[in-house]
Amino acid sequence: MRNRVMMMGPIGAGKTTLTNALLETESSATKTQTLSYRDWIVDTPGEYMENPYYYKTIMATALEVTHLIFLFDATSAKLTFPPGFSQGFTKLPIGVITKSDHPEANVERAIRILRMALPKGPIVVTSAVTRKGLEHIKELVACSTTQAMKDYAESHSSEILI
């Protein structure tokens, strides 16, 4: 099975923009209204994270993927994921901080907040504009085990990959 990832995060976190950057498409980001399957990425609407009613859909869709990306906007201070949320899944978790190059970004705060929902697993600090961190995401999604992801993260540890 080819590895596939599901993007999860609140409205406006940059899921579709990151998807476009990872797939190297020039599409403008538009509001995602339903699950969007594009190559190796499943993009989800932000409402799925902001309304617990949709958690059933997230859980069902997670059965179709090998990895889960938990996105958090570096300009936000609000955690929309429940604490420990990533531990409710048997898929490989990757945390992604988006908008790290925004003038109002606070990357350290974003990492602390995202760690509440994602106690274990790598976190990649990204910018879809400058493409910072995108190769790390692709390499982590290519990993098939937690140990392989851990080894990759440890061998490439920096301010971009934590």
LINTAQUI-V764295 format. One line per field, one symbol per residue. burial: I if it has 24 or more other C-alpha atoms within 12 Angstrom, else O. A space follows every 50 residues. Layout:
# LINTAQUI-V764295
burial = ???
This chain:
# LINTAQUI-V764295
burial = OOIIIIIIIIIIIIIIIIIIIIOOOOOOOOOIOOIIOOOIIIIIIIIIIO OOOOIOOIIOIIOOIIIIIIIIIIIIOOIIIIOOIIOOIOIIIIIIIIII OOOOOOIOOIIIIIIIIIIIIIIIIIIIOOIIIIIIIIIIIIIIOOOOII OIIOOOOOOIII
